[in-house]
């Protein structure tokens, strides 16, 4: 176990730009035997071999760690997730360039180690195809899970450019494999020009709920989140956030940006609320491309705050349960 804060401990905090790069300065290990006693493990899934448009999400995990702010109390919730939860950075899965099958197997195995140790995994992507190994690992241990899915796209395509395993197809594959309970599956933030009517008919036949951006705009994010909580209900839930759910003004660095999206204010509140109110068994943030034109570290910063809000929500729920 490595403590990145050790040399700065007497000062109370470490400069963001110094020392070993871990999420929020969390302790680091690659040994599953050292996970005992922790509550949450940060896992990196740096792969983007299955994107249909802009590549670069393989650099997402590193950029999110670099953008992660130091521990401290959230000014609204008054919660310091790093005080109330024991958080460890478990490093990256052993992905292989140009071998998505091997990469997915490595991701599923690493997430499985976290779950077997009794921790909640929070995965930093990577393109959205990583949802398939992530959710498979969770469902293997919890049974079919509910799914809260923030995204511009449904990712329930049968294929993309004739390819069945893609960042546009994981949710269909998970539903058809029995890993996600479709009646407890809610999509939030859909907009744009894909997919078509056939895909939405497939979803409707299975009871999947879709909230479009015009629903969010008309009814407000609090109403949409309230309906989501009622639909998902009790039982294990996985939370997946594709940063392209945000308007490109807030997250320019992503593979398939679509104007007209959510604000970061609404998304951050929604993530914290969902994590606080639901029986979360895993979460992920995907499709961050820090090298995209105009991105700088804007998208990585918002991705870090998404993770931090999820952690705050988990801490709030455990506080209320305890």
Beta strands, then each sheet from edge to edge (+ up, - down):
strand 1: 27-28
strand 2: 40-45
strand 3: 87-92
strand 4: 120-125
strand 5: 145-150
strand 6: 180-190
strand 7: 209-212
strand 8: 236-242
strand 9: 279-286
sheet 1: 1+ 3+ 2+ 4+ 9+ 8+ 5+ 6+ 7+
end
